[in-house]
Amino acid sequence: MADAVRDLVLVGGGHAHVHVLKSFGMRPMPGVRLSLVAREIETPYSGMLPGYVAGHYTLDECHIDLAPLARFARARLIHAEANGLDRDRRQVMLAGRPGLRFDVISLNVGATPNLSIPGAAEHAIPVKPIHLFAARWEALKARVEASARPLSIAVVGGGAGGVELALAVRHRLGDKARVTLVTKARLMASHAPRTRALLHQALIERGVVCREEVEVARVEAKAFVLAGSERLQADEILWVTEAAAPGWLAATGLSLDDQGFLVLADTLRSIDDAEVFAAGDAATVLAHPRPRAGVFAVRQGPPLAENLRRALAGRPLRPFVPQRRFLSLIGTGDGRAVASRGRVALEGAWLWRLKDWIDRRWMEGYTELPAMTPMPMATPEEMRCGGCGAKVGATALSRALARLPRRPPRAGILLGLADRDDAAAISVPAGQALLQSTDFFRALVDDPYLFGRIAAIHALGDLHAKGATPHSALAVAVVPYAPPEQVEEDLAQMLAGAEGVLAEAGAALIGGHSSEGTELAFGLTVNGTAPSDAILRKGGAMPGDVLVLTKPLGIGVLFAAATQGRARGRWIAAAFASMTRSLGPASQILRTHDARAMTDVTGFGLIGHAREMAEAGRVDLTLDPAALPVLDGALTLLAQGFASTLSPENRRARQALADEGGWIGSPEFELLFDPQTAGGLLAAVPATRAEACLAALGRLGETARVVGTVAAATNAMRPLKLALRPSHR
């Protein structure tokens, strides 16, 4: 396969960037590695937000799932928030993790709510970012439904967004809410008189009180104060005022307009930096200033994609001139809409149907994707060496290691990473046993930093299951063939992810080996210590104990479906959150509550690891499929027939079942065989300690459950049983 030679990084999953992603998926560009940095896995389509509030759309219907779109584009999906740009080092800075290298970058990060009015940040509900608004809107609806009196809701902002939201809120909540629209200017000030008149009439007819040309001076809990000291009561305040630029743009050294937005040439490139492009609300095209409306971000997608290709290929860019007039379709919440273009304005139900058709058609363009186009192949310039010649180059390796944090020396390390010696050396205190475990696997995610974290959590799981204290680790890394700077970047990201997890566990990275290969792969040999007489084993469960599982199941099926573009991005994001949660604190709690046997649940699935515990302890175990903690989406996908490629092999453990409890054929039954990566701990805990143990785990944020019981052995060949279905009890 052709070696990647240039890194194109898209920051933000806005309207323009979703088109860029689809464009590169339809027509891949040889020699370019594409990465998408996104704060949210699902990006909202702003044009459908009022329809969601009004109840015409579900949340899924008005969001684009970036995970399958990125996969279609062959883009690495980096789930992180950008907070800076280091143009000298050519890195976009990311919150809580190392920066990401780029050759060409495009920013489509949107705008932030302008909460500069005193009290607005504390007491108002901003519409942006939309993913946060959606959760608060659902809570507001529940509050309205539970209230014995109508609640007063104020919408601050008299542009199209504010008007449409006020009408949508009124429609959805009906007489349970009194809605007031407040604007410091005239209603829809940038539109023609006819448009303003139609929308003003719509507000009156639907019972929305409109206060024009009044400025909010201060926001309080359940009230806001206007300039002139008039105080208005409001149970909730929705904030739809003019947006502000992301604050971190000010530190980029790029030219900004007087409102803090990036200044662009008509090619959508920064006027200061030939490798920086932007689109959408975060930028202003100097020659063609336009309102910050979604229609312009949508229209910028095709010219942005074309000019990014041209910049990467070293070709002249093409200017883009946006339209001066555009059609606005403003929903009134009740299945009607007002159309505005220039001085022309119309109102009617047919206009809502037109808007609905346009919006759904646009969404389908990014949710119903065609078959992937094969990537053009190229002949490598030279054959890669094998054996020791396959090592990562010394310069790239040294520079990657130099990017790791400098940490205080770990006690007991005689030779470590800083010594650059041929072998590491550690000493073990008297009375302590040295425990070791090793893991190595191919990347299940194309973000090398995240992969490094997952691999380290997974490897340390064996130590935590033994009650050991992590001490140190050796890494083995395989990095795909690429130019030295990209090899360095991938290796540095992967090592940084793993080293961060080790440091959090109190362990140190003390050495390892790196090489080039066909795909990203990583593993760790981990060392830990424990008192020689206090090592937890798999066999130790006693009759009367209960089985506690600390993490939800479903990793295998979720990633099996994700490879086919059938798992929602938010399901995968939740899986990552579970996989990157350390087992150390949970292990400590389980031991504090007298756990007698413990193992981590990984590749053999819950039933395989439970079988090992039963056989090692010579006891019978009963598992309750109805009690299993489950990751969102896993049961849905299992019911649809998705499964990990390892599941058929794991089903061999079914021969250990003495009683299947009527669960055969159910998704819960299939979940028992689902392999986990960085899965939870399965521990046998005295039944009298279970309630307190679960409460302590819950305070950690774990979705721990009692998933089974332990009994005296009756059949050594078939030590496992499944509880009866709840409907059979």
Secondary structure, DSSP 8 states (H G I E B T S, - for coil): -----EEEEEE---HHHHHHHHHHHHS--TTEEEEEEES-SEEE-GGGHHHHHHTSS-TGGGEEEHHHHHHHTTEEEEE--EEEEETTTTEEEETTEEEEE-SEEEE----B----STTHHHH-EES-SHHHHHHHHHHHHHHHHH-SS-EEEEEE--SHHHHHHHHHHHHHHGGGEEEEEE-SS-TTTTS-HHHHHHHHHHHHHTT-EEE-S--EEEEETTEEEETTS-EEE-SEEEE----B--GGGGGS---B-TTS-EEE-TTSBBSS-TTEEE-GGGEEETTS-----HHHHHHHHHHHHHHHHHHHHT---------SS--EEEE-SSS-EEEEETTEEEEEHHHHHHHHHHHHHHHHHHHS------------SS----GGGGB--HHHHHHHHHTS------TTEEE-GGGT-SS-EE---TTEEEEEEEEEEE-SSS-HHHHHHHHHHHHHHHHHHTT-EEEEEEEEEEEES--HHHHHHHHHHHHHHHHHHHHHTT-EEEEEEEEEESS-EEEEEEEEEEETT----SS---TTEEEEE-S-B-HHHHHHHHTTT-S-HHHHHHHHHHHTS-SHHHHHHHHHTT--EEEE--TTHHHHHHHHHHHHHTEEEEE-GGG--B-TTHHHHHHTT---TTHHHHGGGGGGEEE-TT-TTSHHHHHTT---SS--EEEEEEHHHHHHHHHHHHHHT---EEEEEEEE-S-TT--EEE---GGG-
